[in-house]
Amino acid sequence: MSRGTPRPRRRLFITVCPKEPGTVVLPVERGGPRRRLDARAIFRELQSLVARRNLEAVVLVREGCAGGCHGRGPNVSLTLHAMPVPGERPDNVAIGWRTYVGSLADAPALQAIIDENLI
C-alpha cells in the first residue's frame, strides 16, 4: 500500500464488460485531463491504477458481465468483500455491490471507483 493511503476496510472485485460499446469522457485520476475511454481502456486504466497504488492485495480488476447489456456502455460493476481476520483465508462472499451501468460518465474520475468503495 502506498504511503499516506488509509488502510482498506474491505476488498473490491471490479468487473468491466469488454463487449459493451460506447465511450465515456472522464479523467483517470482526480485532477487529471479528461480522456475518451472505451471498455478496454477502462479495464487497462483500472489495472494500472491498482498496480501504481500497490492495491493488488485488496482490489481485483477482471473482465466479465457488468450488467446493463442493453444500455449505454461502457459498464462497470463491483462487489465489496470483508477483509479477512488476520490468520484466516479471505472468502469471496460479497457483502455489498455497486454498479456504474449507464452512469460511469458521472464519476469524477476512474480513481473514484476505487477510492469511494475501498475505504
Biopython code that builds the backbone (N, CA, C, O; Angstrom):
import numpy as np
from Bio.PDB.StructureBuilder import StructureBuilder

atoms = [
    (1, "MET", "N", (0.840, -1.164, 0.000)),
    (1, "MET", "CA", (0.000, 0.000, 0.000)),
    (1, "MET", "C", (0.886, 1.228, 0.000)),
    (1, "MET", "O", (1.895, 1.276, 0.704)),
    (2, "SER", "N", (0.510, 2.215, -0.786)),
    (2, "SER", "CA", (1.354, 3.399, -0.887)),
    (2, "SER", "C", (1.279, 4.223, 0.397)),
    (2, "SER", "O", (0.278, 4.204, 1.114)),
    (3, "ARG", "N", (2.333, 4.926, 0.657)),
    (3, "ARG", "CA", (2.434, 5.732, 1.871)),
    (3, "ARG", "C", (1.371, 6.821, 1.867)),
    (3, "ARG", "O", (1.158, 7.486, 0.853)),
    (4, "GLY", "N", (0.711, 7.000, 2.994)),
    (4, "GLY", "CA", (-0.315, 8.026, 3.095)),
    (4, "GLY", "C", (-1.701, 7.548, 2.695)),
    (4, "GLY", "O", (-2.674, 8.283, 2.863)),
    (5, "THR", "N", (-1.814, 6.326, 2.165)),
    (5, "THR", "CA", (-3.118, 5.788, 1.802)),
    (5, "THR", "C", (-3.718, 5.113, 3.024)),
    (5, "THR", "O", (-3.062, 4.267, 3.633)),
    (6, "PRO", "N", (-4.961, 5.463, 3.407)),
    (6, "PRO", "CA", (-5.576, 4.808, 4.557)),
    (6, "PRO", "C", (-5.709, 3.300, 4.332)),
    (6, "PRO", "O", (-5.827, 2.844, 3.194)),
    (7, "ARG", "N", (-5.688, 2.542, 5.413)),
    (7, "ARG", "CA", (-5.809, 1.090, 5.332)),
    (7, "ARG", "C", (-7.223, 0.721, 4.871)),
    (7, "ARG", "O", (-8.203, 1.197, 5.444)),
    (8, "PRO", "N", (-7.333, -0.118, 3.847)),
    (8, "PRO", "CA", (-8.648, -0.509, 3.356)),
    (8, "PRO", "C", (-9.440, -1.285, 4.407)),
    (8, "PRO", "O", (-8.875, -2.067, 5.171)),
    (9, "ARG", "N", (-10.741, -1.060, 4.434)),
    (9, "ARG", "CA", (-11.622, -1.795, 5.335)),
    (9, "ARG", "C", (-12.298, -2.950, 4.620)),
    (9, "ARG", "O", (-12.982, -3.759, 5.246)),
    (10, "ARG", "N", (-12.109, -3.027, 3.319)),
    (10, "ARG", "CA", (-12.758, -4.082, 2.538)),
    (10, "ARG", "C", (-11.936, -4.386, 1.300)),
    (10, "ARG", "O", (-10.967, -3.692, 0.994)),
    (11, "ARG", "N", (-12.332, -5.426, 0.599)),
    (11, "ARG", "CA", (-11.711, -5.779, -0.678)),
    (11, "ARG", "C", (-12.724, -5.496, -1.776)),
    (11, "ARG", "O", (-13.931, -5.523, -1.534)),
    (12, "LEU", "N", (-12.238, -5.225, -2.979)),
    (12, "LEU", "CA", (-13.111, -4.933, -4.117)),
    (12, "LEU", "C", (-12.808, -5.870, -5.268)),
    (12, "LEU", "O", (-11.646, -6.144, -5.567)),
    (13, "PHE", "N", (-13.854, -6.359, -5.911)),
    (13, "PHE", "CA", (-13.734, -7.052, -7.184)),
    (13, "PHE", "C", (-14.446, -6.151, -8.188)),
    (13, "PHE", "O", (-15.663, -5.979, -8.115)),
    (14, "ILE", "N", (-13.693, -5.577, -9.123)),
    (14, "ILE", "CA", (-14.248, -4.673, -10.134)),
    (14, "ILE", "C", (-14.354, -5.434, -11.446)),
    (14, "ILE", "O", (-13.378, -6.013, -11.923)),
    (15, "THR", "N", (-15.553, -5.425, -12.026)),
    (15, "THR", "CA", (-15.801, -6.137, -13.277)),
    (15, "THR", "C", (-16.119, -5.121, -14.367)),
    (15, "THR", "O", (-16.974, -4.251, -14.200)),
    (16, "VAL", "N", (-15.411, -5.250, -15.485)),
    (16, "VAL", "CA", (-15.610, -4.382, -16.646)),
    (16, "VAL", "C", (-16.040, -5.273, -17.798)),
    (16, "VAL", "O", (-15.375, -6.265, -18.094)),
    (17, "CYS", "N", (-17.143, -4.931, -18.452)),
    (17, "CYS", "CA", (-17.597, -5.706, -19.598)),
    (17, "CYS", "C", (-16.866, -5.226, -20.851)),
    (17, "CYS", "O", (-17.077, -4.096, -21.289)),
    (18, "PRO", "N", (-16.006, -6.074, -21.435)),
    (18, "PRO", "CA", (-15.238, -5.648, -22.603)),
    (18, "PRO", "C", (-16.068, -5.578, -23.883)),
    (18, "PRO", "O", (-15.609, -5.036, -24.888)),
    (19, "LYS", "N", (-17.282, -6.119, -23.853)),
    (19, "LYS", "CA", (-18.116, -6.166, -25.056)),
    (19, "LYS", "C", (-19.052, -4.978, -25.185)),
    (19, "LYS", "O", (-19.705, -4.814, -26.216)),
    (20, "GLU", "N", (-19.125, -4.152, -24.159)),
    (20, "GLU", "CA", (-20.044, -3.023, -24.193)),
    (20, "GLU", "C", (-19.539, -1.955, -25.158)),
    (20, "GLU", "O", (-18.383, -1.542, -25.071)),
    (21, "PRO", "N", (-20.382, -1.511, -26.067)),
    (21, "PRO", "CA", (-19.971, -0.428, -26.962)),
    (21, "PRO", "C", (-20.075, 0.910, -26.238)),
    (21, "PRO", "O", (-20.651, 1.006, -25.155)),
    (22, "GLY", "N", (-19.526, 1.900, -26.837)),
    (22, "GLY", "CA", (-19.636, 3.244, -26.297)),
    (22, "GLY", "C", (-18.366, 3.690, -25.605)),
    (22, "GLY", "O", (-17.449, 2.905, -25.367)),
    (23, "THR", "N", (-18.341, 4.964, -25.290)),
    (23, "THR", "CA", (-17.206, 5.563, -24.597)),
    (23, "THR", "C", (-17.727, 6.539, -23.549)),
    (23, "THR", "O", (-18.875, 6.980, -23.598)),
    (24, "VAL", "N", (-16.857, 6.861, -22.606)),
    (24, "VAL", "CA", (-17.123, 7.922, -21.642)),
    (24, "VAL", "C", (-15.926, 8.862, -21.680)),
    (24, "VAL", "O", (-14.829, 8.478, -22.087)),
    (25, "VAL", "N", (-16.152, 10.085, -21.255)),
    (25, "VAL", "CA", (-15.071, 11.058, -21.189)),
    (25, "VAL", "C", (-14.930, 11.467, -19.727)),
    (25, "VAL", "O", (-15.806, 12.126, -19.168)),
    (26, "LEU", "N", (-13.817, 11.065, -19.118)),
    (26, "LEU", "CA", (-13.546, 11.414, -17.739)),
    (26, "LEU", "C", (-12.062, 11.243, -17.454)),
    (26, "LEU", "O", (-11.366, 10.553, -18.198)),
    (27, "PRO", "N", (-11.573, 11.859, -16.391)),
    (27, "PRO", "CA", (-10.163, 11.686, -16.045)),
    (27, "PRO", "C", (-9.920, 10.296, -15.457)),
    (27, "PRO", "O", (-10.822, 9.696, -14.873)),
    (28, "VAL", "N", (-8.723, 9.800, -15.613)),
    (28, "VAL", "CA", (-8.347, 8.537, -14.979)),
    (28, "VAL", "C", (-8.103, 8.801, -13.499)),
    (28, "VAL", "O", (-8.602, 8.069, -12.644)),
    (29, "GLU", "N", (-7.328, 9.858, -13.192)),
    (29, "GLU", "CA", (-7.050, 10.225, -11.809)),
    (29, "GLU", "C", (-7.657, 11.590, -11.522)),
    (29, "GLU", "O", (-7.790, 12.422, -12.419)),
    (30, "ARG", "N", (-8.019, 11.809, -10.276)),
    (30, "ARG", "CA", (-8.598, 13.098, -9.876)),
    (30, "ARG", "C", (-7.669, 14.238, -10.278)),
    (30, "ARG", "O", (-6.466, 14.192, -10.024)),
    (31, "GLY", "N", (-8.237, 15.250, -10.901)),
    (31, "GLY", "CA", (-7.456, 16.404, -11.313)),
    (31, "GLY", "C", (-6.723, 16.228, -12.634)),
    (31, "GLY", "O", (-6.120, 17.175, -13.139)),
    (32, "GLY", "N", (-6.771, 15.019, -13.199)),
    (32, "GLY", "CA", (-6.080, 14.761, -14.457)),
    (32, "GLY", "C", (-6.910, 15.198, -15.650)),
    (32, "GLY", "O", (-8.062, 15.606, -15.499)),
    (33, "PRO", "N", (-6.326, 15.112, -16.835)),
    (33, "PRO", "CA", (-7.060, 15.502, -18.037)),
    (33, "PRO", "C", (-8.188, 14.510, -18.342)),
    (33, "PRO", "O", (-8.065, 13.313, -18.084)),
    (34, "ARG", "N", (-9.270, 15.023, -18.886)),
    (34, "ARG", "CA", (-10.390, 14.166, -19.293)),
    (34, "ARG", "C", (-9.983, 13.432, -20.558)),
    (34, "ARG", "O", (-9.386, 14.013, -21.465)),
    (35, "ARG", "N", (-10.315, 12.139, -20.606)),
    (35, "ARG", "CA", (-9.959, 11.311, -21.759)),
    (35, "ARG", "C", (-11.172, 10.515, -22.212)),
    (35, "ARG", "O", (-12.043, 10.173, -21.411)),
    (36, "ARG", "N", (-11.215, 10.231, -23.487)),
    (36, "ARG", "CA", (-12.272, 9.377, -24.035)),
    (36, "ARG", "C", (-11.827, 7.928, -23.849)),
    (36, "ARG", "O", (-10.775, 7.528, -24.349)),
    (37, "LEU", "N", (-12.637, 7.137, -23.122)),
    (37, "LEU", "CA", (-12.282, 5.762, -22.775)),
    (37, "LEU", "C", (-13.381, 4.790, -23.177)),
    (37, "LEU", "O", (-14.553, 4.997, -22.860)),
    (38, "ASP", "N", (-12.994, 3.724, -23.878)),
    (38, "ASP", "CA", (-13.936, 2.646, -24.130)),
    (38, "ASP", "C", (-13.727, 1.589, -23.045)),
    (38, "ASP", "O", (-12.899, 1.773, -22.153)),
    (39, "ALA", "N", (-14.474, 0.483, -23.116)),
    (39, "ALA", "CA", (-14.414, -0.537, -22.073)),
    (39, "ALA", "C", (-13.010, -1.115, -21.903)),
    (39, "ALA", "O", (-12.553, -1.304, -20.775)),
    (40, "ARG", "N", (-12.332, -1.392, -22.994)),
    (40, "ARG", "CA", (-10.991, -1.976, -22.884)),
    (40, "ARG", "C", (-9.996, -0.993, -22.254)),
    (40, "ARG", "O", (-9.126, -1.392, -21.480)),
    (41, "ALA", "N", (-10.130, 0.273, -22.588)),
    (41, "ALA", "CA", (-9.259, 1.287, -21.983)),
    (41, "ALA", "C", (-9.559, 1.435, -20.495)),
    (41, "ALA", "O", (-8.637, 1.602, -19.696)),
    (42, "ILE", "N", (-10.821, 1.376, -20.116)),
    (42, "ILE", "CA", (-11.196, 1.445, -18.701)),
    (42, "ILE", "C", (-10.581, 0.280, -17.944)),
    (42, "ILE", "O", (-10.036, 0.463, -16.855)),
    (43, "PHE", "N", (-10.665, -0.918, -18.512)),
    (43, "PHE", "CA", (-10.070, -2.102, -17.891)),
    (43, "PHE", "C", (-8.568, -1.899, -17.668)),
    (43, "PHE", "O", (-8.060, -2.119, -16.569)),
    (44, "ARG", "N", (-7.875, -1.481, -18.714)),
    (44, "ARG", "CA", (-6.415, -1.272, -18.611)),
    (44, "ARG", "C", (-6.069, -0.189, -17.586)),
    (44, "ARG", "O", (-5.149, -0.360, -16.786)),
    (45, "GLU", "N", (-6.801, 0.917, -17.610)),
    (45, "GLU", "CA", (-6.509, 2.030, -16.701)),
    (45, "GLU", "C", (-6.786, 1.658, -15.248)),
    (45, "GLU", "O", (-6.034, 2.054, -14.357)),
    (46, "LEU", "N", (-7.858, 0.900, -14.996)),
    (46, "LEU", "CA", (-8.124, 0.458, -13.628)),
    (46, "LEU", "C", (-7.016, -0.481, -13.141)),
    (46, "LEU", "O", (-6.560, -0.366, -12.003)),
    (47, "GLN", "N", (-6.586, -1.406, -13.999)),
    (47, "GLN", "CA", (-5.487, -2.296, -13.624)),
    (47, "GLN", "C", (-4.224, -1.492, -13.318)),
    (47, "GLN", "O", (-3.507, -1.790, -12.363)),
    (48, "SER", "N", (-3.964, -0.491, -14.119)),
    (48, "SER", "CA", (-2.791, 0.348, -13.940)),
    (48, "SER", "C", (-2.864, 1.133, -12.622)),
    (48, "SER", "O", (-1.871, 1.237, -11.903)),
    (49, "LEU", "N", (-4.039, 1.680, -12.312)),
    (49, "LEU", "CA", (-4.227, 2.400, -11.049)),
    (49, "LEU", "C", (-3.962, 1.485, -9.854)),
    (49, "LEU", "O", (-3.282, 1.876, -8.906)),
    (50, "VAL", "N", (-4.494, 0.282, -9.904)),
    (50, "VAL", "CA", (-4.305, -0.684, -8.818)),
    (50, "VAL", "C", (-2.819, -0.983, -8.644)),
    (50, "VAL", "O", (-2.322, -1.003, -7.518)),
    (51, "ALA", "N", (-2.112, -1.214, -9.735)),
    (51, "ALA", "CA", (-0.685, -1.535, -9.665)),
    (51, "ALA", "C", (0.128, -0.346, -9.132)),
    (51, "ALA", "O", (0.982, -0.525, -8.263)),
    (52, "ARG", "N", (-0.131, 0.862, -9.646)),
    (52, "ARG", "CA", (0.621, 2.041, -9.202)),
    (52, "ARG", "C", (0.421, 2.325, -7.720)),
    (52, "ARG", "O", (1.316, 2.849, -7.056)),
    (53, "ARG", "N", (-0.750, 1.982, -7.205)),
    (53, "ARG", "CA", (-1.067, 2.274, -5.807)),
    (53, "ARG", "C", (-0.837, 1.074, -4.891)),
    (53, "ARG", "O", (-1.177, 1.113, -3.709)),
    (54, "ASN", "N", (-0.260, 0.012, -5.440)),
    (54, "ASN", "CA", (0.040, -1.201, -4.668)),
    (54, "ASN", "C", (-1.191, -1.755, -3.954)),
    (54, "ASN", "O", (-1.130, -2.097, -2.773)),
    (55, "LEU", "N", (-2.302, -1.839, -4.675)),
    (55, "LEU", "CA", (-3.550, -2.327, -4.105)),
    (55, "LEU", "C", (-3.917, -3.736, -4.573)),
    (55, "LEU", "O", (-5.053, -4.175, -4.393)),
    (56, "GLU", "N", (-2.962, -4.439, -5.169)),
    (56, "GLU", "CA", (-3.255, -5.767, -5.721)),
    (56, "GLU", "C", (-3.819, -6.729, -4.681)),
    (56, "GLU", "O", (-4.586, -7.622, -5.040)),
    (57, "ALA", "N", (-3.469, -6.581, -3.424)),
    (57, "ALA", "CA", (-3.938, -7.485, -2.377)),
    (57, "ALA", "C", (-5.402, -7.253, -2.017)),
    (57, "ALA", "O", (-6.040, -8.117, -1.413)),
    (58, "VAL", "N", (-5.936, -6.088, -2.385)),
    (58, "VAL", "CA", (-7.313, -5.782, -1.977)),
    (58, "VAL", "C", (-8.243, -5.399, -3.136)),
    (58, "VAL", "O", (-9.451, -5.274, -2.934)),
    (59, "VAL", "N", (-7.705, -5.215, -4.330)),
    (59, "VAL", "CA", (-8.541, -4.854, -5.482)),
    (59, "VAL", "C", (-8.218, -5.782, -6.651)),
    (59, "VAL", "O", (-7.065, -5.905, -7.064)),
    (60, "LEU", "N", (-9.246, -6.424, -7.168)),
    (60, "LEU", "CA", (-9.115, -7.290, -8.342)),
    (60, "LEU", "C", (-9.931, -6.675, -9.466)),
    (60, "LEU", "O", (-11.122, -6.415, -9.294)),
    (61, "VAL", "N", (-9.306, -6.437, -10.618)),
    (61, "VAL", "CA", (-9.999, -5.928, -11.801)),
    (61, "VAL", "C", (-10.091, -7.083, -12.779)),
    (61, "VAL", "O", (-9.079, -7.700, -13.115)),
    (62, "ARG", "N", (-11.299, -7.379, -13.238)),
    (62, "ARG", "CA", (-11.494, -8.518, -14.132)),
    (62, "ARG", "C", (-12.480, -8.162, -15.235)),
    (62, "ARG", "O", (-13.267, -7.224, -15.115)),
    (63, "GLU", "N", (-12.414, -8.939, -16.311)),
    (63, "GLU", "CA", (-13.370, -8.785, -17.406)),
    (63, "GLU", "C", (-14.534, -9.721, -17.155)),
    (63, "GLU", "O", (-14.350, -10.833, -16.662)),
    (64, "GLY", "N", (-15.721, -9.276, -17.491)),
    (64, "GLY", "CA", (-16.909, -10.111, -17.350)),
    (64, "GLY", "C", (-18.147, -9.263, -17.524)),
    (64, "GLY", "O", (-18.064, -8.068, -17.810)),
    (65, "CYS", "N", (-19.292, -9.887, -17.350)),
    (65, "CYS", "CA", (-20.565, -9.184, -17.469)),
    (65, "CYS", "C", (-20.727, -8.230, -16.293)),
    (65, "CYS", "O", (-20.641, -8.635, -15.134)),
    (66, "ALA", "N", (-20.959, -6.965, -16.603)),
    (66, "ALA", "CA", (-21.158, -5.954, -15.563)),
    (66, "ALA", "C", (-22.627, -5.572, -15.457)),
    (66, "ALA", "O", (-22.986, -4.683, -14.685)),
    (67, "GLY", "N", (-23.491, -6.251, -16.243)),
    (67, "GLY", "CA", (-24.908, -5.914, -16.252)),
    (67, "GLY", "C", (-25.182, -4.774, -17.219)),
    (67, "GLY", "O", (-24.256, -4.107, -17.681)),
    (68, "GLY", "N", (-26.428, -4.557, -17.518)),
    (68, "GLY", "CA", (-26.797, -3.447, -18.376)),
    (68, "GLY", "C", (-26.474, -3.632, -19.839)),
    (68, "GLY", "O", (-26.150, -2.669, -20.533)),
    (69, "CYS", "N", (-26.560, -4.865, -20.317)),
    (69, "CYS", "CA", (-26.166, -5.167, -21.695)),
    (69, "CYS", "C", (-26.939, -4.375, -22.747)),
    (69, "CYS", "O", (-26.458, -4.192, -23.865)),
    (70, "HIS", "N", (-28.116, -3.914, -22.399)),
    (70, "HIS", "CA", (-28.914, -3.201, -23.389)),
    (70, "HIS", "C", (-28.823, -1.686, -23.225)),
    (70, "HIS", "O", (-29.444, -0.937, -23.979)),
    (71, "GLY", "N", (-28.054, -1.243, -22.248)),
    (71, "GLY", "CA", (-27.906, 0.188, -22.017)),
    (71, "GLY", "C", (-26.630, 0.709, -22.634)),
    (71, "GLY", "O", (-25.851, -0.024, -23.244)),
    (72, "ARG", "N", (-26.446, 2.009, -22.454)),
    (72, "ARG", "CA", (-25.224, 2.636, -22.944)),
    (72, "ARG", "C", (-24.045, 2.157, -22.123)),
    (72, "ARG", "O", (-24.121, 2.104, -20.896)),
    (73, "GLY", "N", (-22.982, 1.816, -22.774)),
    (73, "GLY", "CA", (-21.772, 1.406, -22.080)),
    (73, "GLY", "C", (-20.747, 2.506, -22.155)),
    (73, "GLY", "O", (-21.054, 3.594, -22.641)),
    (74, "PRO", "N", (-19.586, 2.273, -21.708)),
    (74, "PRO", "CA", (-19.145, 1.049, -21.047)),
    (74, "PRO", "C", (-19.702, 0.958, -19.627)),
    (74, "PRO", "O", (-20.016, 1.967, -18.995)),
    (75, "ASN", "N", (-19.815, -0.285, -19.147)),
    (75, "ASN", "CA", (-20.390, -0.526, -17.837)),
    (75, "ASN", "C", (-19.386, -1.196, -16.908)),
    (75, "ASN", "O", (-18.562, -2.008, -17.328)),
    (76, "VAL", "N", (-19.480, -0.833, -15.642)),
    (76, "VAL", "CA", (-18.590, -1.366, -14.611)),
    (76, "VAL", "C", (-19.450, -1.734, -13.409)),
    (76, "VAL", "O", (-20.364, -0.995, -13.044)),
    (77, "SER", "N", (-19.156, -2.872, -12.799)),
    (77, "SER", "CA", (-19.808, -3.216, -11.537)),
    (77, "SER", "C", (-18.739, -3.652, -10.555)),
    (77, "SER", "O", (-17.634, -4.025, -10.949)),
    (78, "LEU", "N", (-19.067, -3.604, -9.296)),
    (78, "LEU", "CA", (-18.108, -4.078, -8.310)),
    (78, "LEU", "C", (-18.832, -4.743, -7.161)),
    (78, "LEU", "O", (-19.978, -4.420, -6.848)),
    (79, "THR", "N", (-18.137, -5.680, -6.541)),
    (79, "THR", "CA", (-18.640, -6.313, -5.330)),
    (79, "THR", "C", (-17.672, -5.992, -4.201)),
    (79, "THR", "O", (-16.456, -5.945, -4.388)),
    (80, "LEU", "N", (-18.244, -5.773, -3.032)),
    (80, "LEU", "CA", (-17.475, -5.448, -1.838)),
    (80, "LEU", "C", (-17.357, -6.712, -0.999)),
    (80, "LEU", "O", (-18.326, -7.455, -0.842)),
    (81, "HIS", "N", (-16.178, -6.948, -0.466)),
    (81, "HIS", "CA", (-15.905, -8.142, 0.333)),
    (81, "HIS", "C", (-15.231, -7.739, 1.629)),
    (81, "HIS", "O", (-14.432, -6.803, 1.651)),
    (82, "ALA", "N", (-15.549, -8.441, 2.713)),
    (82, "ALA", "CA", (-14.944, -8.153, 4.007)),
    (82, "ALA", "C", (-13.452, -8.468, 3.981)),
    (82, "ALA", "O", (-13.009, -9.377, 3.279)),
    (83, "MET", "N", (-12.692, -7.710, 4.749)),
    (83, "MET", "CA", (-11.277, -8.034, 4.946)),
    (83, "MET", "C", (-11.219, -9.245, 5.868)),
    (83, "MET", "O", (-11.954, -9.307, 6.854)),
    (84, "PRO", "N", (-10.359, -10.200, 5.563)),
    (84, "PRO", "CA", (-10.270, -11.365, 6.437)),
    (84, "PRO", "C", (-9.631, -11.010, 7.781)),
    (84, "PRO", "O", (-8.828, -10.084, 7.884)),
    (85, "VAL", "N", (-10.007, -11.762, 8.785)),
    (85, "VAL", "CA", (-9.379, -11.637, 10.094)),
    (85, "VAL", "C", (-7.937, -12.118, 9.942)),
    (85, "VAL", "O", (-7.700, -13.106, 9.247)),
    (86, "PRO", "N", (-6.968, -11.451, 10.571)),
    (86, "PRO", "CA", (-5.583, -11.921, 10.448)),
    (86, "PRO", "C", (-5.463, -13.415, 10.766)),
    (86, "PRO", "O", (-5.958, -13.900, 11.783)),
    (87, "GLY", "N", (-4.790, -14.118, 9.862)),
    (87, "GLY", "CA", (-4.606, -15.557, 10.027)),
    (87, "GLY", "C", (-5.658, -16.400, 9.337)),
    (87, "GLY", "O", (-5.487, -17.612, 9.211)),
    (88, "GLU", "N", (-6.747, -15.786, 8.886)),
    (88, "GLU", "CA", (-7.799, -16.525, 8.180)),
    (88, "GLU", "C", (-7.725, -16.232, 6.688)),
    (88, "GLU", "O", (-7.263, -15.173, 6.263)),
    (89, "ARG", "N", (-8.195, -17.201, 5.904)),
    (89, "ARG", "CA", (-8.246, -17.024, 4.447)),
    (89, "ARG", "C", (-9.420, -16.132, 4.076)),
    (89, "ARG", "O", (-10.475, -16.197, 4.707)),
    (90, "PRO", "N", (-9.244, -15.296, 3.055)),
    (90, "PRO", "CA", (-10.382, -14.471, 2.614)),
    (90, "PRO", "C", (-11.429, -15.333, 1.929)),
    (90, "PRO", "O", (-11.107, -16.331, 1.285)),
    (91, "ASP", "N", (-12.683, -14.937, 2.077)),
    (91, "ASP", "CA", (-13.736, -15.627, 1.337)),
    (91, "ASP", "C", (-14.179, -14.729, 0.186)),
    (91, "ASP", "O", (-13.763, -13.574, 0.100)),
    (92, "ASN", "N", (-15.001, -15.245, -0.671)),
    (92, "ASN", "CA", (-15.480, -14.481, -1.819)),
    (92, "ASN", "C", (-16.977, -14.221, -1.734)),
    (92, "ASN", "O", (-17.657, -14.132, -2.756)),
    (93, "VAL", "N", (-17.487, -14.098, -0.514)),
    (93, "VAL", "CA", (-18.887, -13.797, -0.297)),
    (93, "VAL", "C", (-19.042, -12.279, -0.261)),
    (93, "VAL", "O", (-18.479, -11.607, 0.603)),
    (94, "ALA", "N", (-19.805, -11.755, -1.201)),
    (94, "ALA", "CA", (-19.986, -10.307, -1.290)),
    (94, "ALA", "C", (-20.835, -9.792, -0.133)),
    (94, "ALA", "O", (-21.835, -10.408, 0.238)),
    (95, "ILE", "N", (-20.431, -8.664, 0.430)),
    (95, "ILE", "CA", (-21.209, -8.018, 1.483)),
    (95, "ILE", "C", (-21.923, -6.776, 0.943)),
    (95, "ILE", "O", (-22.678, -6.122, 1.663)),
    (96, "GLY", "N", (-21.679, -6.464, -0.315)),
    (96, "GLY", "CA", (-22.327, -5.331, -0.956)),
    (96, "GLY", "C", (-21.910, -5.254, -2.404)),
    (96, "GLY", "O", (-20.999, -5.958, -2.840)),
    (97, "TRP", "N", (-22.574, -4.402, -3.139)),
    (97, "TRP", "CA", (-22.245, -4.242, -4.546)),
    (97, "TRP", "C", (-22.668, -2.860, -5.006)),
    (97, "TRP", "O", (-23.471, -2.184, -4.362)),
    (98, "ARG", "N", (-22.112, -2.460, -6.129)),
    (98, "ARG", "CA", (-22.441, -1.187, -6.749)),
    (98, "ARG", "C", (-22.262, -1.353, -8.241)),
    (98, "ARG", "O", (-21.375, -2.080, -8.688)),
    (99, "THR", "N", (-23.090, -0.690, -9.008)),
    (99, "THR", "CA", (-22.932, -0.724, -10.452)),
    (99, "THR", "C", (-22.808, 0.690, -10.993)),
    (99, "THR", "O", (-23.360, 1.647, -10.450)),
    (100, "TYR", "N", (-22.067, 0.780, -12.077)),
    (100, "TYR", "CA", (-21.945, 2.012, -12.833)),
    (100, "TYR", "C", (-22.463, 1.697, -14.235)),
    (100, "TYR", "O", (-21.750, 1.853, -15.226)),
    (101, "VAL", "N", (-23.701, 1.256, -14.298)),
    (101, "VAL", "CA", (-24.336, 0.912, -15.564)),
    (101, "VAL", "C", (-25.016, 2.170, -16.090)),
    (101, "VAL", "O", (-25.972, 2.670, -15.497)),
    (102, "GLY", "N", (-24.513, 2.666, -17.200)),
    (102, "GLY", "CA", (-25.059, 3.882, -17.792)),
    (102, "GLY", "C", (-24.737, 5.143, -17.008)),
    (102, "GLY", "O", (-25.212, 6.220, -17.366)),
    (103, "SER", "N", (-23.941, 5.039, -15.946)),
    (103, "SER", "CA", (-23.663, 6.214, -15.126)),
    (103, "SER", "C", (-22.171, 6.474, -14.923)),
    (103, "SER", "O", (-21.802, 7.362, -14.154)),
    (104, "LEU", "N", (-21.328, 5.731, -15.584)),
    (104, "LEU", "CA", (-19.886, 5.885, -15.396)),
    (104, "LEU", "C", (-19.421, 7.302, -15.723)),
    (104, "LEU", "O", (-18.497, 7.814, -15.090)),
    (105, "ALA", "N", (-20.045, 7.928, -16.693)),
    (105, "ALA", "CA", (-19.652, 9.292, -17.083)),
    (105, "ALA", "C", (-19.882, 10.300, -15.957)),
    (105, "ALA", "O", (-19.301, 11.385, -15.975)),
    (106, "ASP", "N", (-20.725, 9.952, -14.972)),
    (106, "ASP", "CA", (-20.985, 10.844, -13.845)),
    (106, "ASP", "C", (-19.914, 10.763, -12.762)),
    (106, "ASP", "O", (-19.872, 11.612, -11.872)),
    (107, "ALA", "N", (-19.044, 9.747, -12.829)),
    (107, "ALA", "CA", (-17.975, 9.615, -11.830)),
    (107, "ALA", "C", (-16.980, 10.752, -12.005)),
    (107, "ALA", "O", (-16.719, 11.164, -13.136)),
    (108, "PRO", "N", (-16.411, 11.275, -10.907)),
    (108, "PRO", "CA", (-15.434, 12.350, -11.044)),
    (108, "PRO", "C", (-14.136, 11.897, -11.713)),
    (108, "PRO", "O", (-13.433, 12.705, -12.319)),
    (109, "ALA", "N", (-13.815, 10.589, -11.601)),
    (109, "ALA", "CA", (-12.617, 10.011, -12.205)),
    (109, "ALA", "C", (-12.687, 8.498, -12.012)),
    (109, "ALA", "O", (-13.402, 8.017, -11.133)),
    (110, "LEU", "N", (-11.946, 7.747, -12.831)),
    (110, "LEU", "CA", (-11.882, 6.294, -12.611)),
    (110, "LEU", "C", (-11.343, 5.987, -11.212)),
    (110, "LEU", "O", (-11.789, 5.041, -10.564)),
    (111, "GLN", "N", (-10.410, 6.770, -10.767)),
    (111, "GLN", "CA", (-9.837, 6.583, -9.432)),
    (111, "GLN", "C", (-10.929, 6.571, -8.354)),
    (111, "GLN", "O", (-10.803, 5.858, -7.359)),
    (112, "ALA", "N", (-11.983, 7.341, -8.540)),
    (112, "ALA", "CA", (-13.059, 7.433, -7.557)),
    (112, "ALA", "C", (-13.769, 6.103, -7.373)),
    (112, "ALA", "O", (-14.274, 5.823, -6.286)),
    (113, "ILE", "N", (-13.818, 5.275, -8.414)),
    (113, "ILE", "CA", (-14.458, 3.957, -8.292)),
    (113, "ILE", "C", (-13.753, 3.149, -7.219)),
    (113, "ILE", "O", (-14.397, 2.443, -6.443)),
    (114, "ILE", "N", (-12.455, 3.248, -7.172)),
    (114, "ILE", "CA", (-11.684, 2.527, -6.154)),
    (114, "ILE", "C", (-11.809, 3.251, -4.810)),
    (114, "ILE", "O", (-12.181, 2.638, -3.809)),
    (115, "ASP", "N", (-11.505, 4.535, -4.784)),
    (115, "ASP", "CA", (-11.447, 5.283, -3.526)),
    (115, "ASP", "C", (-12.771, 5.304, -2.782)),
    (115, "ASP", "O", (-12.788, 5.127, -1.563)),
    (116, "GLU", "N", (-13.870, 5.513, -3.474)),
    (116, "GLU", "CA", (-15.168, 5.647, -2.815)),
    (116, "GLU", "C", (-15.700, 4.314, -2.302)),
    (116, "GLU", "O", (-16.631, 4.299, -1.496)),
    (117, "ASN", "N", (-15.144, 3.217, -2.741)),
    (117, "ASN", "CA", (-15.657, 1.921, -2.331)),
    (117, "ASN", "C", (-14.695, 1.112, -1.462)),
    (117, "ASN", "O", (-15.109, 0.172, -0.783)),
    (118, "LEU", "N", (-13.430, 1.471, -1.482)),
    (118, "LEU", "CA", (-12.435, 0.699, -0.738)),
    (118, "LEU", "C", (-12.327, 1.121, 0.716)),
    (118, "LEU", "O", (-12.205, 0.269, 1.596)),
    (119, "ILE", "N", (-12.367, 2.401, 0.982)),
    (119, "ILE", "CA", (-12.148, 2.918, 2.329)),
    (119, "ILE", "C", (-13.487, 3.254, 2.975)),
    (119, "ILE", "O", (-13.525, 3.707, 4.119)),
]
sb = StructureBuilder()
sb.init_structure("model")
sb.init_model(0)
sb.init_chain("A")
sb.init_seg("    ")
for serial, (resi, resn, name, xyz) in enumerate(atoms, 1):
    if name == "N":
        sb.init_residue(resn, " ", resi, " ")
    sb.init_atom(name, np.array(xyz, "f"), 0.0, 1.0, " ", f" {name:<3s}", serial, name[0])
structure = sb.get_structure()
